Amino acid sequence: MARTVVIKLGSSVLVDDDGVLRADVFDRVVRETARRRAEGDQVVVVSSGGIACGMPLLGLTTRPTRIEELQATSAVGQGRLYREWEQRFTGAGIVPAQVLLTAADVAMREHYLNARATLTKLVEWGVVPVVNENDTTATEEISFGDNDVLAAQVATLVGASELILLTSTDGLFTANPATDPTAELVTEVRDSSQLDALTIDANRSTFGSGGMQSKVVSAEIATAAGVAVTICSGLDDHALGLALDGERPGTRFPAGDGQLGSFKLWLRFAKPSRGTVEVDAGAARALREQGVSLLPVGITHVNGSFRAGDAIDVVHDGYAVGKGLSQYDSGVLRQALGKRTAQLAELDPVPPNEVVHRDYFVLTD
């Protein structure tokens, strides 16, 4: 059966330590993409490398840290990066399309739907989208942080069945194999509790912004949406082909049940929270077990400043319960704290009965 696969490449895979593009990696991805398309599959590429491509052109030997420097470097390098993909895909008889997204494009519901519609149409047309974060306009406060998370969002947007994260290592290890000779490859992660015993290395390369930790987060997002994830080496000649053929190089995260609908996936993973409300034990239990709305009477404390329509995290005793869209401004909610529905009429203006309606709430614990 035809499927859609998202392939994500990090900067450490596309660019060597001297800042030189690895032509063999580009060629391998294009070759494998063409092979799978001949079998009826569709492919989306999420490609890091805009900043890495810009650095040597600007004579930079270390990755910039200031946001304006990163944005300027990306502006220089992004054109070069896409040209590399365009020339190779065109040479293979494949039409590519450059798609630049920011976190704001998926944080706002209307933009999220527009991005999904565009990517879906490109895939329907047989075009290969080449997606990257729009570093030039992203802000420090709202960005994907790295393209692993972007790749998980794209896999969710296009309804992919598989996400392949290509990295500079063979997969997820029990410890850092570069420093611990006893480190062993983890071939499969079926439950997040398996990760508790691992020492996950968050180190970043000279040119990249991610690390294994961000890949694990990406896998958690994608599998929750019903997308299987493989983390494997992008430098190995055969790993990508094996992963595309259903083999298991590297580390495999099986797809979850995918029961969350599109709206709740967006709410849980794409909509940034602007505040936190603490609830009592009764409210936490009702939210978890009964699927009810959150009422003011169950709230004990409000943290942060937010407006009606913003996402807020719901916690109890220091542990996450869920996330939802608030129908209250934080200031009004503080006045309504602990009040029962009949008492809300005393407030001016009179707020809605529910702080978070059950249709706009998703469990996260």
N, C-alpha and C positions, 0 to 999 in steps of 0.2 A: 504494500500500500504506500502511495506517495506520502511524503512527509516534508516538513520544513525544519531545517537544521540551522542553528546559529553557531558560527565559528568566531571565537574571540581571540585576538592576538595581542599580547602585551608588548610594550616597547622593548623589553629585554629579549624578546623573540625576534622582533623585526630589525633591531639595530644592535650591532656588536659593541664591545666595550670602547672601541675607538670612534664610535658614532657613524660607522659605515653600514648602510642598509644591507641586509642579508638577502641577496637576490634569490638564493635557492629557496628561502622560506616563502617569499611572494609566489615564486613559480610553483611550488608544491601545493599551496592553497588553491591557486587557480586551476592546476591540473586536477586535483581531487574534486574541486567544485564542478568542473566540466564532466568528470566521470560520474558523479552522483546525479547530475542533471540529466545525463543520458539515460539514467535508470528511472527518471520521473520525479526525483526529489527537487526541492527548491532550497536555496542556500542564502543566508544573510551573513555578511561579514561585519563584525565589530572590530575596528582597527584603531589601536592606540598608535602613537608615533608622531603626532603633529609637533609636539615640543621637541622630541628627540631629533626629528628631521630639521628643525629650525636651529638647533644649537650649533652644529658645525658650520652652518651658513653664516652665523653671527660670531663665530670664533669662540663660543662658550665651551668650557670643558666640564663644568659642573651645572647641574640642573638649577635654574633660578628658584628662589623661594618667595619673592614678593609677587602678589597677584598680578600687578600690571606688567611685570617682567615675563611671567608665565604666559599671559595673554598675548603679549607682543611677539614672543618667541613662537607661539603656536600660529599666529597670523603669518609669520614667515614660512613655517614648515608645513602647514596643512596642505597648501597647493602642491608642494613637491610630493607629499605622501599620497595624495589622491591620484596624481599623474602616474605614479608607479603602479597603482592598482588599475587605473583606466587603461594604460597601454597593454598590460598583460591580459586583462579580461577581454578587451577588444580584439587582441591578437588571437584569442581562443574562440572568437565568434560569440562572445557574451556581452550583453549591454549592461554596464554598471550604472549606479546612480549614487551620487554623494548625498548623504543625509547627515546633517549636523543638528544635534539635540542638546538642550540644556535641561537641568533638573526641573526648571520652571515649566518646561514643556510637558512634563508628566505630572507635576504637582498640581497644576490647574486642570480640573476635570475636562473642560472644553478642549484645551490644548492636547490633553491625553487622548481624547477621542479622535482629534484631527490627526495626531501622529500615528495612531493605530490605523486609521483609514488610509493614510498615505502609504505606509509600509505594506499594508495588506494588498493594496492595489498594485504596487510595484512587484510584489511577489506573484500576484495573479498574472501579471503581464510577462512573467519570466525574466524580469530584471533582477540583478543581484545588488541589493542595497549595500553600500559600504558606509557604515555608521561610525561616527566619532562624536565625542562631546564637543560642543561649540565653546572651546576654552576662551575664545576671544570675548565672548559676552557673558560667560558664566560668572557668578559672584562667589566670593569666599563663603558667604552665608548660605547659599543654596547652590550646591553642585553635587554631581554624583560622587565626587571624591576620587574615583578611579573608574576605569572602564569595565571592571568586573561587574560592578553593580549596574552600570548602564547595560551590559550584555544581558543580565537577568531581566531587566525591564523590557528590553527589546524582544527577548524570547517570549515574555508574557504577552506583549503587544501583538505579535504575529501568530500567537498560538502554536509555537514551535513544539515539537515532540522531543527535541534533543538540543542541549547546549554543550558545546565543547570549548573548554577554556584551555588554550595553548599557553604553556609557561616554559620557563627555562629549566625546570626540574621534571622528574618523571611522574610527579603526582604529590599527594599528601603523605608525609612520613610521620612516624611516631615521635621524631625529634629532628633537629636540623642535621641532615646527612653530611653537611660540610664540616661540622664541628663534633658530631657524635657518631663514631663508627658503628654503634649498635642500632642506629636508626633503621627502621624497617618501613617499607612501602605499605600503606593502607590501601588495600585493593577495593574495598567497598565500605561505604558508610550508610547504614540503614536507619540509624537512630542518632539524634543529636547528642545523646548521652555518651556515645562513643568518643565524641570530641573532647569530653571533659578530661580524659586521661592523656591527651596529646599536648605536646609543647609546640604550638603552632607559631611558626616564624613569621613575624610581620615586617621583616627587613625588606627594603626597597632597593631596586637597582639604581645605578647612576642616572638612568634616563626615565625610569618608570615612577609611578606614584602608588602602585599597589603592593601586594605581597600575598603570601598564602592565606593570611587571615581574611583579606578581602574576597578571595576566591571561595572560601568557606561560606562567608556571608552571602555571596552571589548564589551559591548552590542552595542555601536555605530558602532564599527568595524564589528561585526557579522551581525547586521541587514542590514548594507549597502551591504553585500554580499548575502542577501536573507535568512539569518538564524534567526529564532525566538529565543529569549533568555528568560529564566526564572531565576530569582535570588530568592532562597529560602533557608530554613534552612536545613543544613546537619545533625543537631542534632535531628530533629523531626523524629519520627518513620515512619511517613506517607508521608512527603512532597515529597520525591524523587519519590515514587510510583505514587502519584497523578500527578506530573509533567510529568512522562513518559506516563501516560494514557491520557494525553491531558487536565487534569484539570489545575486549575490556583492557586496553592499555591504561596504565595510570590508576587513578582513583575514580570509582563510580558511585554516584549518588542516585539511587532509583527514584523515579517520579513518585510524588505523593498522590493522594486521591484526587487532588484538583477540585475539591468541592466548593472552594470559594469562588463566587462569581466575579465578573470583571470589576464591578464597583468596589467590592470589598478587598480585592487584590490591590486596586489602586489606593484605597484608603490605608491599607496596612503598610504597603511598601513604598508608595510614591508620594503620598501627601505628608509633608513635614508637620510635626506636632509643634504647637506654639505655647503649650502649657501643660500642667499636670493637675489632676484632681485626685485627692486621697479619699477612699470610701471605707465605710465600716464593714465588718465581717458579713453582716446580713446582706448588704448591697453586693459585695463581691460574690457571695454564694449565689445570689439570685441571677446576677449577670452571667456567671459561668454555667449554671445548671438549668435555668429557666428561660433564658433568652429574652429577658424583659428589658424595658427602657430604664435609663438611669434617671432617678428623681433627686431633687435637692435634698430631701430628707436623709438620703444615704451618704451624703458627702460631708466629710469632716474638715477638709482643708483644701484651699485653692492656691496653686503656685503658678507664677508667671502672669503675663499680660496677654490676653487674647480677645478676639472679637467673635461675635456670632458667625458661624460658618467655618471657623478655624478648626483644625484637628487638635484634639487633646488626648493625652495618655491618662488612663485610669489605673491607679495602683492601690494595693492594700498591703499594709504592713511591710512596705519596701519591695513588694513583688508586683510585676506587671499583671494586670487583669485583661485590659483591652485598650482599644483606641477608637475614638468616634468623633463625629462632627458636633461641636457644641452649638446649642441654640441660644446660648447666653454670652454676653460680654463678661469678662472676668470680674469687673467691678460690680455688676448687677448680681452675678452668681455669689459673690461674697456676702451680699445683703440677704440672699435667699438661702444661705447655708443652713442646712438642717431643718428647714421649714417643710411642713406638710402642704399638700396641694391646696387645701382650704385656706391656708395662711398666706399664699402667694398673692391673693387679691389685695393684701394690705400694701404691697409695693407699688411704687409709681415710677416708671410704667409697669404694668402687670406683665411679667414674663411668661413664657409657655410653661406647661406643666412639666415636660421632660427637659432635662439638661441635654441628654443624648437620646434620641429615639432609637429603638432597637434596629430599625432598618438602616441606620447610619452608624452602626457599631460593629466592631469585629474583635473577637478574642485574640489576644497575642501571647498569653501565657502558655 
